[in-house]
Amino acid sequence: MGFTYRKSVNLGPFRVNLSKSGLGYSVGGRGFRVGTTARGKKYTSFSIPGTGVGYRKSGAGCLVLLAAVPVGIAATKLLLTS
């Protein structure tokens, strides 16, 4: 296994990622993010904050996860209020 490097800078809802492969960027909030990797691949990620559980989909059709956002927000609010 080789060495890796990654640095990210948050600018509000925008995130710029610097790695050995180049510059990537994404936009989103806690639990949901849409972005482009340094190699130009599009991705959508969805997670339940504070749990370490998440899902990331790359390539065509990755925005299908948009339907899961309201469910994720409701689950997050339920977890945070418990």
C-alpha positions as a Python dict, from the first residue, in 0.01 Angstrom:
ca = {
    (1, 'M'): (0, 0, 0),
    (2, 'G'): (134, 343, -93),
    (3, 'F'): (128, 680, 74),
    (4, 'T'): (-173, 905, 30),
    (5, 'Y'): (-231, 1274, 81),
    (6, 'R'): (-556, 1465, 106),
    (7, 'K'): (-635, 1811, 232),
    (8, 'S'): (-976, 1975, 226),
    (9, 'V'): (-1082, 2335, 277),
    (10, 'N'): (-1441, 2421, 366),
    (11, 'L'): (-1590, 2742, 233),
    (12, 'G'): (-1944, 2734, 369),
    (13, 'P'): (-2135, 2459, 185),
    (14, 'F'): (-1849, 2426, -66),
    (15, 'R'): (-1551, 2199, -11),
    (16, 'V'): (-1229, 2197, -213),
    (17, 'N'): (-1021, 1877, -188),
    (18, 'L'): (-654, 1863, -277),
    (19, 'S'): (-494, 1522, -327),
    (20, 'K'): (-211, 1359, -519),
    (21, 'S'): (-455, 1316, -809),
    (22, 'G'): (-542, 1685, -830),
    (23, 'L'): (-820, 1919, -725),
    (24, 'G'): (-1176, 1804, -653),
    (25, 'Y'): (-1476, 1996, -528),
    (26, 'S'): (-1816, 1933, -377),
    (27, 'V'): (-2118, 2112, -238),
    (28, 'G'): (-2363, 2007, 29),
    (29, 'G'): (-2426, 2000, 396),
    (30, 'R'): (-2412, 1764, 685),
    (31, 'G'): (-2527, 1424, 562),
    (32, 'F'): (-2551, 1494, 189),
    (33, 'R'): (-2292, 1603, -69),
    (34, 'V'): (-2261, 1613, -449),
    (35, 'G'): (-1924, 1661, -612),
    (36, 'T'): (-1655, 1588, -866),
    (37, 'T'): (-1336, 1399, -788),
    (38, 'A'): (-990, 1512, -892),
    (39, 'R'): (-1014, 1269, -1185),
    (40, 'G'): (-1343, 1420, -1305),
    (41, 'K'): (-1587, 1154, -1181),
    (42, 'K'): (-1919, 1280, -1045),
    (43, 'Y'): (-2047, 1141, -716),
    (44, 'T'): (-2327, 1175, -465),
    (45, 'S'): (-2285, 1081, -102),
    (46, 'F'): (-2538, 1039, 173),
    (47, 'S'): (-2465, 963, 539),
    (48, 'I'): (-2622, 964, 881),
    (49, 'P'): (-2413, 1217, 1074),
    (50, 'G'): (-2239, 1095, 1387),
    (51, 'T'): (-2281, 726, 1303),
    (52, 'G'): (-2011, 661, 1044),
    (53, 'V'): (-2277, 500, 822),
    (54, 'G'): (-2297, 631, 469),
    (55, 'Y'): (-2336, 555, 101),
    (56, 'R'): (-2149, 695, -199),
    (57, 'K'): (-2250, 646, -562),
    (58, 'S'): (-2031, 744, -856),
    (59, 'G'): (-2103, 781, -1225),
    (60, 'A'): (-2421, 818, -1426),
    (61, 'G'): (-2745, 829, -1233),
    (62, 'C'): (-2582, 931, -908),
    (63, 'L'): (-2842, 1200, -845),
    (64, 'V'): (-3108, 933, -787),
    (65, 'L'): (-3011, 962, -421),
    (66, 'L'): (-3183, 1300, -408),
    (67, 'A'): (-3500, 1112, -320),
    (68, 'A'): (-3329, 980, -6),
    (69, 'V'): (-3245, 1324, 131),
    (70, 'P'): (-3580, 1394, 305),
    (71, 'V'): (-3564, 1052, 471),
    (72, 'G'): (-3207, 1117, 585),
    (73, 'I'): (-3293, 1458, 724),
    (74, 'A'): (-3584, 1313, 920),
    (75, 'A'): (-3364, 1031, 1056),
    (76, 'T'): (-3093, 1278, 1156),
    (77, 'K'): (-3340, 1499, 1342),
    (78, 'L'): (-3480, 1193, 1518),
    (79, 'L'): (-3132, 1080, 1625),
    (80, 'L'): (-3029, 1427, 1744),
    (81, 'T'): (-3345, 1480, 1951),
    (82, 'S'): (-3325, 1138, 2121),
}
